[in-house]
């Protein structure tokens, strides 16, 4: 099962790197739930997930995504990730690191929850 999970997360990461919304969406079930952060409202269904990711190519360039070891239990898996990119408008470098928790159904992701923290331009974000 880890091989299936590895393919899912690597495909997701390649889509993010390329700003390819169709590749990103290809890993999700039609009724999937995507949660960007623990405090975000969930995006439910393919249309909402597509809407979330559609502007990524407009705002991010030189994107690099990598993920760590896959930890699996039944239909669930988790991995750490790192995504670096340059903000198109400002040129600022961003380094986001965190964890992704997924539930799968029929070989695709039915729920993805991301927990991450971002460093931008050498300063920690967000500030309390």
PyMOL commands that set and color helices and strands:
alter all, ss='L'
color gray80, all
select helices_A, chain A and resi 2-18+21-25+46-53+56-59
alter helices_A, ss='H'
color red, helices_A
select strands_A, chain A and resi 28-35+43-44+60-67+71-73+76-87+93-105+108-120+123-125
alter strands_A, ss='S'
color yellow, strands_A
deselect
rebuild
show_as cartoon
